[in-house]
Amino acid sequence: MEETRSLGQSIACAAHLFRERADARMSKYDVTPLQAHVIIHLSRCGGQSTQRALGDHFHVRPSTVNGIVDRMVERGLVARSADDSDARRRCISLTKDGQAQMDQLWQELRETERQFVADFTPEELAQLHSLLNRVIQNLEEDRKKC
């Protein structure tokens, strides 16, 4: 008899398997999936963002962003500097090495996503995306309350 999962368990299981597959693909480049997403995001933002904006975009705490950026600075993928207009604010810039990996990382992440939604119709994909965005919004609202 197959075990019945709650919706939360099913989402967690799917997220775990997705992360596992993305980790395997990213390990070839010695980056985590989140680091790959940071590189892609920075590239889309003209190669630069504030550390706070990265945290907001990825829904992670400032201390988490700091750790991610620290490891990326050590690898030469990004550089950190003080903002010219506010020395308390940190700017994160994509380096040439980071930019050089962007296309490969993007392709690997896209392949992981293709596997994640294989055989879905365009309508099913749109509906899933819409529903997950609502879940995220609900959880973000609850996060503000706690």
DSSP file (Angstrom, degrees, kcal/mol; ACC not computed):
  #  RESIDUE AA STRUCTURE BP1 BP2  ACC     N-H-->O    O-->H-N    N-H-->O    O-->H-N    TCO  KAPPA ALPHA  PHI   PSI    X-CA   Y-CA   Z-CA
    1    1 A M              0   0    0      0, 0.0     2,-0.2     0, 0.0     0, 0.0   0.000 360.0 360.0 360.0 131.0    0.0    0.0    0.0
    2    2 A E        -     0   0    0      1,-0.1     2,-0.2     0, 0.0     0, 0.0  -0.532 360.0-115.0 -77.8 136.5    1.4    3.4   -1.0
    3    3 A E        -     0   0    0     -2,-0.2     2,-0.6     1,-0.1    -1,-0.1  -0.462  24.5-130.2 -69.2 137.4    1.9    5.9    1.7
    4    4 A T        -     0   0    0     -2,-0.2     2,-0.3     0, 0.0    -1,-0.1  -0.807  23.5-155.0 -91.1 123.9   -0.3    9.0    1.5
    5    5 A R        -     0   0    0     -2,-0.6     2,-0.1     1,-0.1     3,-0.0  -0.690  14.4-120.4 -96.0 149.6    1.7   12.2    1.8
    6    6 A S     >  -     0   0    0     -2,-0.3     4,-2.4     1,-0.1     5,-0.2  -0.393  34.9-104.6 -74.1 166.3    0.4   15.5    3.0
    7    7 A L  H  > S+     0   0    0      1,-0.2     4,-2.6     2,-0.2     5,-0.2   0.920 123.6  52.0 -59.7 -43.3    0.7   18.4    0.5
    8    8 A G  H  > S+     0   0    0      1,-0.2     4,-2.6     2,-0.2    -1,-0.2   0.901 109.4  49.2 -60.0 -41.6    3.6   19.8    2.5
    9    9 A Q  H  > S+     0   0    0      2,-0.2     4,-2.7     1,-0.2    -1,-0.2   0.897 110.8  50.4 -65.0 -39.9    5.4   16.5    2.4
   10   10 A S  H  X S+     0   0    0     -4,-2.4     4,-2.6     2,-0.2    -2,-0.2   0.920 112.4  46.3 -64.9 -43.4    4.9   16.2   -1.3
   11   11 A I  H  X S+     0   0    0     -4,-2.6     4,-2.7     2,-0.2    -2,-0.2   0.924 113.9  48.9 -63.8 -43.6    6.3   19.7   -1.9
   12   12 A A  H  X S+     0   0    0     -4,-2.6     4,-2.5    -5,-0.2    -2,-0.2   0.902 111.9  49.0 -62.7 -41.3    9.2   19.0    0.4
   13   13 A C  H  X S+     0   0    0     -4,-2.7     4,-2.6     2,-0.2     5,-0.2   0.930 112.6  47.2 -64.7 -45.6   10.0   15.7   -1.4
   14   14 A A  H  X S+     0   0    0     -4,-2.6     4,-2.5     1,-0.2    -2,-0.2   0.917 113.3  48.9 -61.7 -43.0    9.8   17.4   -4.8
   15   15 A A  H  X S+     0   0    0     -4,-2.7     4,-2.7     2,-0.2    -2,-0.2   0.902 111.1  50.4 -64.0 -40.7   12.0   20.2   -3.6
   16   16 A H  H  X S+     0   0    0     -4,-2.5     4,-2.6     2,-0.2    -2,-0.2   0.937 112.8  45.2 -62.9 -46.9   14.5   17.7   -2.1
   17   17 A L  H  X S+     0   0    0     -4,-2.6     4,-2.2     2,-0.2    -2,-0.2   0.894 113.4  50.2 -65.9 -39.1   14.7   15.7   -5.3
   18   18 A F  H  X S+     0   0    0     -4,-2.5     4,-2.7    -5,-0.2    -2,-0.2   0.939 112.2  47.4 -61.6 -46.7   15.0   18.9   -7.4
   19   19 A R  H  X S+     0   0    0     -4,-2.7     4,-3.2     1,-0.2    -2,-0.2   0.902 110.0  53.5 -62.0 -41.9   17.8   20.2   -5.2
   20   20 A E  H  X S+     0   0    0     -4,-2.6     4,-1.9     2,-0.2    -1,-0.2   0.915 112.2  43.9 -59.3 -44.6   19.6   16.8   -5.3
   21   21 A R  H  X S+     0   0    0     -4,-2.2     4,-2.1     2,-0.2    -2,-0.2   0.902 114.9  48.6 -69.0 -41.2   19.6   16.8   -9.1
   22   22 A A  H  X S+     0   0    0     -4,-2.7     4,-2.7     2,-0.2     5,-0.2   0.906 109.8  52.8 -64.9 -41.1   20.6   20.4   -9.3
   23   23 A D  H  X S+     0   0    0     -4,-3.2     4,-1.9     1,-0.2    -2,-0.2   0.917 108.5  50.8 -58.3 -43.9   23.5   19.8   -6.8
   24   24 A A  H  < S+     0   0    0     -4,-1.9     4,-0.5    -5,-0.2    -1,-0.2   0.917 113.5  44.2 -62.5 -43.2   24.7   16.9   -8.9
   25   25 A R  H >< S+     0   0    0     -4,-2.1     3,-0.8     1,-0.2     4,-0.2   0.894 115.2  47.6 -69.0 -38.9   24.7   19.1  -12.1
   26   26 A M  H ><>S+     0   0    0     -4,-2.7     3,-1.9     1,-0.2     5,-1.4   0.745  93.7  76.0 -75.3 -23.0   26.4   22.1  -10.3
   27   27 A S  G ><5S+     0   0    0     -4,-1.9     3,-0.9     1,-0.3    -1,-0.2   0.787  84.4  66.4 -61.0 -25.6   29.1   19.9   -8.7
   28   28 A K  G < 5S+     0   0    0     -3,-0.8    -1,-0.3    -4,-0.5    -2,-0.2   0.772 109.0  38.2 -62.4 -25.2   30.8   19.8  -12.1
   29   29 A Y  G < 5S-     0   0    0     -3,-1.9    -1,-0.2     2,-0.2    -2,-0.2   0.329 112.4-118.5-108.9   4.0   31.4   23.5  -11.7
   30   30 A D  T < 5S+     0   0    0     -3,-0.9     2,-0.3    -4,-0.4    -3,-0.2   0.871  77.3 110.9  58.6  40.6   32.1   23.5   -8.0
   31   31 A V      < -     0   0    0     -5,-1.4    -1,-0.2    -8,-0.1    -2,-0.2  -0.937  66.2-119.1-134.0 159.9   29.2   25.8   -7.2
   32   32 A T     >  -     0   0    0     -2,-0.3     4,-2.3    -3,-0.1     5,-0.2  -0.565  33.3-108.4 -89.0 162.3   25.9   25.2   -5.4
   33   33 A P  H  > S+     0   0    0      0, 0.0     4,-2.5     0, 0.0     5,-0.2   0.901 121.7  52.1 -57.3 -39.5   22.5   25.8   -7.2
   34   34 A L  H  > S+     0   0    0      2,-0.2     4,-2.2     1,-0.2     5,-0.1   0.905 108.1  50.4 -65.6 -39.5   22.0   28.9   -5.1
   35   35 A Q  H  > S+     0   0    0      2,-0.2     4,-2.3     1,-0.2    -1,-0.2   0.899 110.0  51.3 -62.6 -39.1   25.4   30.3   -6.1
   36   36 A A  H  X S+     0   0    0     -4,-2.3     4,-2.4     1,-0.2    -2,-0.2   0.918 109.5  49.7 -62.7 -42.5   24.5   29.5   -9.8
   37   37 A H  H  X S+     0   0    0     -4,-2.5     4,-2.8     1,-0.2    -2,-0.2   0.861 108.3  53.5 -65.1 -34.8   21.3   31.4   -9.3
   38   38 A V  H  X S+     0   0    0     -4,-2.2     4,-2.9     2,-0.2     5,-0.2   0.929 109.1  48.8 -63.8 -44.6   23.2   34.4   -7.8
   39   39 A I  H  X S+     0   0    0     -4,-2.3     4,-2.2     2,-0.2    -2,-0.2   0.931 114.0  45.8 -59.9 -46.3   25.5   34.5  -10.8
   40   40 A I  H  X S+     0   0    0     -4,-2.4     4,-2.1     2,-0.2    -2,-0.2   0.921 113.6  49.2 -64.2 -44.5   22.5   34.4  -13.2
   41   41 A H  H  X S+     0   0    0     -4,-2.8     4,-1.4     1,-0.2     6,-0.2   0.931 111.1  49.2 -61.7 -46.0   20.6   37.0  -11.2
   42   42 A L  H  <>S+     0   0    0     -4,-2.9     5,-3.5     1,-0.2     6,-0.5   0.911 109.4  52.8 -60.1 -41.7   23.6   39.3  -11.1
   43   43 A S  H ><5S+     0   0    0     -4,-2.2     3,-1.2     1,-0.2    -1,-0.2   0.903 109.3  49.0 -60.5 -41.2   24.1   38.9  -14.9
   44   44 A R  H 3<5S+     0   0    0     -4,-2.1    -1,-0.2     1,-0.3    -2,-0.2   0.732 107.6  56.4 -70.3 -22.0   20.5   39.9  -15.5
   45   45 A C  T ><5S-     0   0    0     -4,-1.4     3,-0.6    -3,-0.4    -1,-0.3   0.111 131.0 -89.9 -95.9  20.8   20.9   42.9  -13.2
   46   46 A G  T < 5S-     0   0    0     -3,-1.2    -3,-0.2     1,-0.2    -2,-0.1   0.678  76.8 -63.6  80.2  16.6   23.8   44.3  -15.2
   47   47 A G  T 3 <S+     0   0    0     -5,-3.5    47,-2.8    -6,-0.2     2,-0.3   0.486 116.4  77.3  90.3   3.4   26.4   42.4  -13.2
   48   48 A Q  E <   +A   93   0A   0     -3,-0.6     2,-0.3    -6,-0.5    45,-0.2  -0.999  41.4 153.7-150.1 148.5   25.8   44.2   -9.9
   49   49 A S  E     -A   92   0A   0     43,-2.0    43,-3.8    -2,-0.3     2,-0.2  -0.966  43.2 -97.6-159.0 163.8   23.4   44.2   -7.0
   50   50 A T  E  >  -A   91   0A   0     -2,-0.3     4,-1.8    41,-0.2    41,-0.2  -0.590  32.6-120.7 -83.3 156.6   23.4   45.1   -3.3
   51   51 A Q  H  > S+     0   0    0     39,-2.6     4,-2.0    -2,-0.2     5,-0.1   0.891 114.9  53.2 -62.9 -39.2   23.8   42.3   -0.8
   52   52 A R  H  > S+     0   0    0     38,-0.3     4,-2.5     1,-0.2    -1,-0.2   0.906 105.8  52.7 -62.9 -42.3   20.4   43.3    0.7
   53   53 A A  H  > S+     0   0    0      1,-0.2     4,-2.6     2,-0.2    -1,-0.2   0.866 107.1  53.3 -63.4 -35.4   18.7   43.1   -2.7
   54   54 A L  H  X S+     0   0    0     -4,-1.8     4,-2.5     2,-0.2    -1,-0.2   0.933 109.0  48.9 -62.7 -45.2   20.1   39.6   -3.2
   55   55 A G  H  X>S+     0   0    0     -4,-2.0     5,-2.0     1,-0.2     4,-0.8   0.912 113.0  47.2 -60.5 -43.2   18.7   38.5    0.2
   56   56 A D  H ><5S+     0   0    0     -4,-2.5     3,-0.5     3,-0.2    -1,-0.2   0.922 112.6  49.5 -64.2 -43.8   15.3   40.0   -0.7
   57   57 A H  H 3<5S+     0   0    0     -4,-2.6    -2,-0.2     1,-0.2    -1,-0.2   0.898 119.2  36.6 -63.3 -41.5   15.3   38.3   -4.1
   58   58 A F  H 3<5S-     0   0    0     -4,-2.5    -1,-0.2    -5,-0.2    -2,-0.2   0.410 106.2-123.8 -95.6   2.2   16.2   34.9   -2.8
   59   59 A H  T <<5 +     0   0    0     -4,-0.8     2,-0.3    -3,-0.5    -3,-0.2   0.906  65.5 132.1  58.1  45.6   14.1   35.1    0.4
   60   60 A V      < -     0   0    0     -5,-2.0    -1,-0.2    -6,-0.2    -2,-0.1  -0.902  60.4 -97.9-126.5 157.8   17.1   34.4    2.7
   61   61 A R     >  -     0   0    0     -2,-0.3     4,-2.3     1,-0.1     3,-0.4  -0.266  34.8-110.6 -69.9 156.1   18.4   36.1    5.8
   62   62 A P  H  > S+     0   0    0      0, 0.0     4,-2.5     0, 0.0     5,-0.1   0.878 119.2  54.1 -55.0 -39.3   21.3   38.6    5.6
   63   63 A S  H  > S+     0   0    0      2,-0.2     4,-1.8     1,-0.2     5,-0.1   0.861 108.0  50.2 -65.2 -33.8   23.6   36.2    7.4
   64   64 A T  H  > S+     0   0    0     -3,-0.4     4,-2.4     2,-0.2    -1,-0.2   0.924 110.7  48.4 -68.4 -45.1   22.8   33.6    4.8
   65   65 A V  H  X S+     0   0    0     -4,-2.3     4,-3.0     1,-0.2     5,-0.3   0.916 109.0  54.9 -60.0 -42.4   23.5   36.0    2.0
   66   66 A N  H  X S+     0   0    0     -4,-2.5     4,-2.7    -5,-0.2    -1,-0.2   0.917 109.4  46.3 -58.7 -44.3   26.8   36.9    3.7
   67   67 A G  H  X S+     0   0    0     -4,-1.8     4,-2.1     2,-0.2    -1,-0.2   0.911 113.2  48.8 -64.7 -42.9   27.9   33.3    3.8
   68   68 A I  H  X S+     0   0    0     -4,-2.4     4,-1.9     1,-0.2    -2,-0.2   0.945 114.4  45.2 -61.0 -48.5   27.0   32.7    0.2
   69   69 A V  H  X S+     0   0    0     -4,-3.0     4,-2.8     1,-0.2     5,-0.2   0.900 108.7  57.1 -64.9 -41.3   28.8   35.8   -1.0
   70   70 A D  H  X S+     0   0    0     -4,-2.7     4,-2.3    -5,-0.3    -1,-0.2   0.934 109.6  44.9 -53.1 -48.7   31.8   35.0    1.2
   71   71 A R  H  X S+     0   0    0     -4,-2.1     4,-1.4     1,-0.2    -1,-0.2   0.865 113.6  49.9 -66.6 -35.3   32.3   31.6   -0.5
   72   72 A M  H  <>S+     0   0    0     -4,-1.9     5,-2.4     2,-0.2     6,-0.9   0.860 109.4  51.0 -72.1 -34.7   31.7   33.2   -3.9
   73   73 A V  H ><5S+     0   0    0     -4,-2.8     3,-1.3     1,-0.2    -2,-0.2   0.926 107.6  53.7 -64.0 -44.8   34.3   35.9   -3.2
   74   74 A E  H 3<5S+     0   0    0     -4,-2.3    -2,-0.2     1,-0.3    -1,-0.2   0.850 110.5  47.2 -57.6 -35.6   36.8   33.2   -2.2
   75   75 A R  T 3<5S-     0   0    0     -4,-1.4    -1,-0.3    -5,-0.1    -2,-0.2   0.511 114.6-117.7 -85.2  -5.5   36.2   31.4   -5.5
   76   76 A G  T < 5S+     0   0    0     -3,-1.3    22,-0.5    -4,-0.4    21,-0.4   0.687  81.3 119.8  78.9  17.8   36.6   34.6   -7.5
   77   77 A L  S   <S+     0   0    0     -5,-2.4    18,-2.2    20,-0.2     2,-0.3   0.795  79.2  13.2 -84.8 -30.6   33.0   34.5   -8.9
   78   78 A V  E     -B   94   0A   0     -6,-0.9     2,-0.4    16,-0.3    -2,-0.2  -0.927  66.4-140.3-138.9 163.6   31.9   37.8   -7.3
   79   79 A A  E     -B   93   0A   0     14,-2.7    14,-2.8    -2,-0.3     2,-0.4  -0.954  12.3-147.3-124.0 147.7   33.5   40.8   -5.7
   80   80 A R  E     +B   92   0A   0     -2,-0.4     2,-0.3    12,-0.2    12,-0.2  -0.943  25.2 160.7-116.2 136.0   32.2   42.8   -2.7
   81   81 A S  E     -B   91   0A   0     10,-2.2    10,-3.5    -2,-0.4     2,-0.2  -0.964  42.5 -92.9-147.0 162.9   32.7   46.5   -2.2
   82   82 A A  E     -B   90   0A   0     -2,-0.3     8,-0.2     8,-0.2     2,-0.2  -0.539  47.8-106.8 -75.0 144.2   31.2   49.4   -0.3
   83   83 A D        -     0   0    0      6,-2.7     3,-0.2     3,-0.8     6,-0.2  -0.507  20.7-133.5 -69.5 137.4   28.5   51.4   -2.0
   84   84 A D  S    S+     0   0    0      1,-0.2     3,-0.2    -2,-0.2    -1,-0.1   0.841 105.4  41.9 -61.7 -33.8   29.7   54.8   -3.2
   85   85 A S  S    S+     0   0    0      1,-0.3     2,-0.3     2,-0.0    -1,-0.2   0.680 129.0  22.5 -89.9 -18.1   26.6   56.5   -1.8
   86   86 A D    >   -     0   0    0     -3,-0.2     3,-1.8     3,-0.2    -3,-0.8  -0.813  61.0-160.7-152.8 104.9   26.3   54.6    1.5
   87   87 A A  T 3  S+     0   0    0     -2,-0.3    -1,-0.1     1,-0.3    -3,-0.1   0.686  91.8  63.6 -63.4 -18.4   29.4   52.9    3.0
   88   88 A R  T 3  S+     0   0    0     -6,-0.1     2,-0.4     2,-0.1    -1,-0.3   0.745  90.9  79.3 -75.7 -21.9   27.1   50.6    5.2
   89   89 A R  S <  S-     0   0    0     -3,-1.8    -6,-2.7    -6,-0.2     2,-0.5  -0.696  74.6-143.3 -91.4 137.4   25.7   49.0    2.1
   90   90 A R  E     - B   0  82A   0     -2,-0.4   -39,-2.6    -8,-0.2     2,-0.4  -0.864   5.9-151.0-105.2 130.9   27.6   46.3    0.2
   91   91 A C  E     -AB  50  81A   0    -10,-3.5   -10,-2.2    -2,-0.5     2,-0.5  -0.814   5.6-154.5 -97.6 137.8   27.6   46.0   -3.5
   92   92 A I  E     -AB  49  80A   0    -43,-3.8   -43,-2.0    -2,-0.4     2,-0.4  -0.963  14.1-171.4-114.3 124.9   28.1   42.6   -5.1
   93   93 A S  E     -AB  48  79A   0    -14,-2.8   -14,-2.7    -2,-0.5     2,-0.3  -0.934  24.6-119.7-121.3 139.3   29.6   42.5   -8.6
   94   94 A L  E     - B   0  78A   0    -47,-2.8   -16,-0.3    -2,-0.4     2,-0.1  -0.585  30.8-143.7 -72.8 131.6   30.0   39.6  -11.0
   95   95 A T     >  -     0   0    0    -18,-2.2     4,-2.7    -2,-0.3     5,-0.2  -0.371  28.4-101.3 -87.8 173.2   33.6   39.0  -11.9
   96   96 A K  H  > S+     0   0    0      1,-0.2     4,-2.3     2,-0.2     5,-0.1   0.891 125.2  52.5 -61.5 -39.0   34.9   37.9  -15.3
   97   97 A D  H  > S+     0   0    0    -21,-0.4     4,-1.1     2,-0.2    -1,-0.2   0.916 110.6  47.2 -63.5 -42.4   35.2   34.3  -13.9
   98   98 A G  H >> S+     0   0    0    -22,-0.5     4,-0.8   -21,-0.3     3,-0.6   0.926 113.0  48.2 -63.5 -44.9   31.6   34.4  -12.7
   99   99 A Q  H >X S+     0   0    0     -4,-2.7     3,-0.7     1,-0.2     4,-0.5   0.869 105.4  59.4 -63.3 -37.1   30.4   35.8  -16.0
  100  100 A A  H 3< S+     0   0    0     -4,-2.3     4,-0.3     1,-0.2    -1,-0.2   0.803 108.4  45.0 -63.5 -29.0   32.3   33.1  -17.9
  101  101 A Q  H <X S+     0   0    0     -4,-1.1     4,-2.5    -3,-0.6     5,-0.3   0.614  89.0  91.9 -87.7 -13.0   30.4   30.4  -16.1
  102  102 A M  H <X S+     0   0    0     -4,-0.8     4,-2.7    -3,-0.7     5,-0.2   0.877  84.2  46.8 -54.7 -49.6   27.0   31.9  -16.5
  103  103 A D  H  X S+     0   0    0     -4,-0.5     4,-2.2     1,-0.2    -1,-0.2   0.909 114.3  47.4 -62.7 -42.8   25.9   30.3  -19.7
  104  104 A Q  H  > S+     0   0    0     -4,-0.3     4,-2.2     2,-0.2    -1,-0.2   0.927 113.6  47.6 -63.8 -44.5   27.0   26.8  -18.6
  105  105 A L  H  X S+     0   0    0     -4,-2.5     4,-2.6     1,-0.2     5,-0.2   0.911 110.5  52.4 -63.6 -42.3   25.3   27.1  -15.3
  106  106 A W  H  X S+     0   0    0     -4,-2.7     4,-2.4    -5,-0.3    -1,-0.2   0.922 109.8  48.7 -59.6 -44.9   22.1   28.4  -16.9
  107  107 A Q  H  X S+     0   0    0     -4,-2.2     4,-2.1     1,-0.2    -1,-0.2   0.902 111.4  49.5 -63.1 -41.5   22.0   25.5  -19.3
  108  108 A E  H  X S+     0   0    0     -4,-2.2     4,-2.0     2,-0.2    -2,-0.2   0.911 112.3  47.3 -64.9 -42.5   22.5   23.0  -16.4
  109  109 A L  H  X S+     0   0    0     -4,-2.6     4,-2.3     1,-0.2    -2,-0.2   0.893 110.4  52.7 -66.6 -38.6   19.7   24.5  -14.3
  110  110 A R  H  X S+     0   0    0     -4,-2.4     4,-2.5    -5,-0.2    -1,-0.2   0.891 108.0  51.3 -63.1 -38.8   17.4   24.6  -17.3
  111  111 A E  H  X S+     0   0    0     -4,-2.1     4,-2.1     2,-0.2    -1,-0.2   0.904 108.7  51.1 -65.4 -40.5   18.0   20.9  -17.9
  112  112 A T  H  X S+     0   0    0     -4,-2.0     4,-1.9     1,-0.2    -2,-0.2   0.929 111.9  47.6 -60.4 -44.3   17.2   20.2  -14.2
  113  113 A E  H  X S+     0   0    0     -4,-2.3     4,-1.6     1,-0.2    -2,-0.2   0.884 107.2  56.2 -65.8 -38.1   14.0   22.1  -14.6
  114  114 A R  H  < S+     0   0    0     -4,-2.5    -1,-0.2     1,-0.2    -2,-0.2   0.913 110.0  45.9 -59.4 -41.8   13.1   20.3  -17.8
  115  115 A Q  H >< S+     0   0    0     -4,-2.1     3,-1.0     1,-0.2    -1,-0.2   0.878 107.3  59.1 -66.7 -36.6   13.4   17.0  -16.0
  116  116 A F  H 3< S+     0   0    0     -4,-1.9    -1,-0.2     1,-0.2    -2,-0.2   0.837 119.2  27.4 -60.6 -36.2   11.4   18.4  -13.1
  117  117 A V  T >< S+     0   0    0     -4,-1.6     3,-1.9    -3,-0.2    -1,-0.2   0.036  83.5 156.3-120.0  25.7    8.4   19.1  -15.3
  118  118 A A  T <  S+     0   0    0     -3,-1.0     3,-0.1     1,-0.3    -3,-0.1  -0.245  70.7  12.9 -54.3 138.2    8.8   16.5  -18.0
  119  119 A D  T 3  S+     0   0    0      1,-0.3     2,-0.3     0, 0.0    -1,-0.3   0.547  91.0 136.2  70.6  10.7    5.6   15.6  -19.8
  120  120 A F    <   -     0   0    0     -3,-1.9    -1,-0.3     1,-0.0    -3,-0.1  -0.667  54.0-125.4 -81.9 143.7    3.6   18.6  -18.4
  121  121 A T     >  -     0   0    0     -2,-0.3     4,-2.5     1,-0.1     5,-0.2  -0.460  26.0-108.4 -77.6 161.1    1.4   20.4  -20.8
  122  122 A P  H  > S+     0   0    0      0, 0.0     4,-2.3     0, 0.0     5,-0.2   0.879 122.7  52.1 -56.6 -37.0    1.9   24.2  -21.1
  123  123 A E  H  > S+     0   0    0      2,-0.2     4,-2.4     1,-0.2     5,-0.2   0.912 108.9  48.9 -66.8 -42.3   -1.4   24.7  -19.3
  124  124 A E  H  > S+     0   0    0      2,-0.2     4,-2.9     1,-0.2     5,-0.2   0.902 111.1  51.0 -63.2 -40.7   -0.3   22.4  -16.5
  125  125 A L  H  X S+     0   0    0     -4,-2.5     4,-2.6     2,-0.2    -2,-0.2   0.921 110.8  48.0 -62.3 -44.3    2.9   24.3  -16.2
  126  126 A A  H  X S+     0   0    0     -4,-2.3     4,-2.3     2,-0.2    -2,-0.2   0.912 113.9  47.0 -63.1 -42.5    1.2   27.6  -16.0
  127  127 A Q  H  X S+     0   0    0     -4,-2.4     4,-2.7     2,-0.2     5,-0.2   0.926 112.6  48.7 -66.8 -44.4   -1.3   26.3  -13.4
  128  128 A L  H  X S+     0   0    0     -4,-2.9     4,-2.7     1,-0.2     5,-0.2   0.929 112.3  49.1 -60.2 -45.4    1.5   24.8  -11.3
  129  129 A H  H  X S+     0   0    0     -4,-2.6     4,-2.2    -5,-0.2    -1,-0.2   0.921 112.4  47.9 -60.9 -45.0    3.5   28.0  -11.4
  130  130 A S  H  X S+     0   0    0     -4,-2.3     4,-1.7    -5,-0.2    -2,-0.2   0.922 113.3  47.3 -62.3 -45.8    0.5   30.1  -10.4
  131  131 A L  H  X S+     0   0    0     -4,-2.7     4,-2.2     1,-0.2    -2,-0.2   0.905 111.8  49.6 -65.6 -41.6   -0.4   27.8   -7.6
  132  132 A L  H  X S+     0   0    0     -4,-2.7     4,-2.7     1,-0.2    -1,-0.2   0.877 107.6  54.7 -66.8 -35.9    3.1   27.6   -6.2
  133  133 A N  H  X S+     0   0    0     -4,-2.2     4,-2.4    -5,-0.2    -1,-0.2   0.881 108.4  49.6 -62.7 -36.6    3.4   31.4   -6.4
  134  134 A R  H  X S+     0   0    0     -4,-1.7     4,-2.7     2,-0.2    -2,-0.2   0.898 109.4  51.1 -67.6 -40.1    0.2   31.6   -4.2
  135  135 A V  H  X S+     0   0    0     -4,-2.2     4,-2.5     2,-0.2    -2,-0.2   0.939 111.3  48.4 -59.7 -46.6    1.8   29.1   -1.8
  136  136 A I  H  X S+     0   0    0     -4,-2.7     4,-2.7     1,-0.2    -2,-0.2   0.925 111.4  49.6 -59.7 -45.9    4.9   31.3   -1.6
  137  137 A Q  H  X S+     0   0    0     -4,-2.4     4,-2.3     1,-0.2    -1,-0.2   0.923 110.8  49.8 -61.0 -44.7    2.8   34.4   -1.1
  138  138 A N  H  X S+     0   0    0     -4,-2.7     4,-2.0     1,-0.2    -1,-0.2   0.917 113.3  45.8 -59.8 -43.9    0.8   32.7    1.7
  139  139 A L  H  X S+     0   0    0     -4,-2.5     4,-2.4     2,-0.2    -1,-0.2   0.868 110.4  53.2 -70.3 -36.2    3.9   31.6    3.5
  140  140 A E  H  X S+     0   0    0     -4,-2.7     4,-1.6     2,-0.2    -1,-0.2   0.898 109.5  49.5 -63.6 -39.9    5.6   35.0    3.1
  141  141 A E  H  X S+     0   0    0     -4,-2.3     4,-0.9     1,-0.2    -2,-0.2   0.905 112.1  47.6 -64.5 -41.4    2.6   36.6    4.7
  142  142 A D  H  X S+     0   0    0     -4,-2.0     4,-1.3     1,-0.2     3,-0.5   0.871 106.4  58.6 -66.5 -36.4    2.7   34.1    7.6
  143  143 A R  H  < S+     0   0    0     -4,-2.4     3,-0.3     1,-0.2    -1,-0.2   0.879 101.9  54.6 -59.2 -39.0    6.4   34.8    7.9
  144  144 A K  H  < S+     0   0    0     -4,-1.6    -1,-0.2     1,-0.2    -2,-0.2   0.804 105.5  53.7 -65.7 -29.6    5.7   38.4    8.6
  145  145 A K  H  <        0   0    0     -4,-0.9    -1,-0.2    -3,-0.5    -2,-0.2   0.801 360.0 360.0 -74.7 -30.1    3.4   37.5   11.4
  146  146 A C     <        0   0    0     -4,-1.3    -1,-0.2    -3,-0.3    -2,-0.2   0.445 360.0 360.0 -86.4 360.0    5.9   35.4   13.3
